Amino acid sequence: MAVTTRVLLADDHSLVRAGIRLLLDEMGDVEVVAETGDGREALELISRLQPDVALLDITMPTLNGLEVAARAPRLSEKTRVLVLSMHADEVTVALALRAGVSGYLLKDAAASELEVAVRAVARGDTYLSAAISRKVVDAYVRGEQPPIDPLSGLTGRKREILQLVAEGKSSKQIASILGLSVKTVEAHRTQLMRQLDIHDIAGLARFAVRIGLLPPER
């Protein structure tokens, strides 16, 4: 009897999610156990359902896919993360690999590549889209240093607040989402801006877009 691969699907665009789910359903031995468009809900579903593979968009509201990937092992040792992204730049790829993802699939990849990626990640391998693999290998051959992590030095809490502030949420809204006091949120935000040398909310939003945590249209 074939072993079924249980997949959690998380993408904040419902039409994209529907298309990906159709492709997953056509694989036969893959079961989509849940789907969501929200990063925090994705993390809760990983904890509750313990899927084999979490297929995550990077740019999701409230908690991006990279933060979900970094926290997932503490909630489900068996779950391996395959991220979907429209970003092929070295910085975003490096952030994903540092977050511990098992696979990185570009959104413009062929439909057949999705199946290859899901099956590779499910059996414990690492999968990178062909275009990403070429960049990684070329950089290694040229002896280039890994890209500097633009989030280096930021705690997980500050990265959370960075995203929520960049999404336009108020200190009161952020406090409610994270279970913190407004004063604590504002203190974190002040420290965050100082560390990044960014002095306004618009600057934080531009920074979040540049590193792939928010889509350009937000």
N, C-alpha and C positions, 0 to 999 in steps of 0.2 A: 504494500500500500504506500503510495506517495505521501511524503510528509508535506503538510501545508505550511507555507510561510505566512505568518500573520503580520500584517502591515498597518501601521498608523499613518494616515495621510493628512498633512497639515499645510495648507496654502490659503492665503486670505482672499484669493480670487475664486469665486464659486464656479465660474465657467472653466477655469484652468483645472480646478479640482475634479470637476465632472469628467473632463477629457482624460486626465491621468487615471482616474478610477476605472474608466472604461478599458483603458489599456491594461491595467492591473488585473481586472476581471477576466480579460481574454487570455491571461497566462494559464488559467486552469487550476494550478495548485497554489495560487496566491489568494489569501482572504484579507480584504480590507476590514479590519475590526472596528475602526472608527475613523472619523474625519473631523477636522476643525479648521477654522480660519484664524485662530488666536493662539499666540505662543504660550501663554500661561495655561490655557486649557490643554494644549498639547502636552505640557509637562505633567499635568494632573492625569491625563489619559495614559501616558507612559507608565506612571506609577501604578495606576489601577489595573491596566490591561496587560502589562508586560509583553508588548509585541516583539517579534523577532527583528523587525526593521521599522524605524521611524523615518518616513520620507518627508523632509521638512523644507519648506521655502525659507530662505534666509530672512527676507524682509516681511516679517509678520508684526502686527500690532501688539503692544504691551510687553512682549518679550520676543526678541528676534531668534531666529533659528540657531545661531551660534551659541547664544546663552542657553537655549534648551539643550543643545548637544553637550555643552560642558557640564550641565547638571544631571543629565539623564543617567549616567553610570551609577550615581548615588541612589537612584530610585529603582533602577532595573538593570542588573548586571548583564542580562541576556540581550538587551536591546542595542542594536547597532544603528548608527545614524547615517543616512544618505541625504545630503543636502541638495536642493535645487537652487540654481542661481542664474541670473542673467549676466553676472559679473565674471569676466575671465582674467581680471587683472591680478597681478602677483600678490598684492597686499591682501585682498579679500580671500584668495585661496590660502595664503599663509595663516590668516586668522582662523579659517575653518579647520585647517590641519592642526593648529595649536589647540583648538577647542576639542579635538579628539574625534572628528568625524571619520567614518570609515569609507565614505564615498563622496565625490563632488561631481554633480552632473549639471551641465549647462542646459538652460531651458530651450535653447535652439537645437538641441541634439535630435537625431532621428528617433522616431518612436521605438525602433528595434533596440536602440541603445539603453532605453529605460529597463527593458527586461534583462539585458546583460548586466547592468549595474545592480539591480535589485538582487539577482541571483548570486552575483559575486559577493556582495555585502552580506547576504544571508548565510553564505557558507563560510564566512570569516575572512574573506579576502578584502583588500583595499581596492577601490575603483576610482579612477580619475578619468573624466572625459578626455578624448584624444588630444584636443587642443590644449588642455591643461597639462597633460603629460608631457607634451612636446616642450612647453614653456619651462617646466620643472627640470627636464633633462638638459635643455639648452643652457639654462642658468647654471646648472651644476658643471657642465662641460666648460663653460666660460669662467668658472671659479668665482662666481658672484656670491656675495654674502646674502643671507636671507633678508627679506624686507624687514624694516623696523616696524615693530608692532605699535600702531598708533594708539592702542589702548593700554600700552604697558604702564604699569603703576597704578591703574584704576582698580579698585576693589569691585567685586561683583555687584555690590549695592550701588556704587557710583555708575557702573555701566547700565544698570537698570534705570537709574534716574536720568542718565544721559538720554536714553531712548524715549522715556516718557516726557521729558521736557521738550525734546526735539519734535515730538508728536503734537506739541501744543497744549499739553495738560497743565493745569494750574497746580500750585503747591498743595492745595487742599485735595484735589483729585488724586494726586500722586500719594499723598499721605493715606488716603482711603484705600487705594489699591495695594500699597505695601504694608499697611498696618503700622504706620509710623506717625509721629506728631508732625504738624506743619513746621514747627521750629527745626526739627531734625532734618526734614527734607530740604529746607532752605539752607541749612548748614552744609549739607552734602552738595547742594547745587553750587554754593559759593566756592567750596573746595575744588569741585569738579572744574569750574571755569578757570580757577587759578592754575590748576595742573595743566589744563589744555591751552592756557593762554588765549582763551576765547571770552569775550566780554559782553555778549548779548545772546538772546534766545535764537535769533536768526542765524547767528554764527554757529551755534550748536547744531541747528537743523542742517545747515550746509555741510558741517563736518560729518554728521550721521549719514547723509546722502553719499558723500565722497567715499566713505569706507564701506558702503553697501548695506547699512543697517536700516535705511529708509529708502523707498523708491523715489526717484526724482520728482514725481508728480505731487508728493505730499508737501 
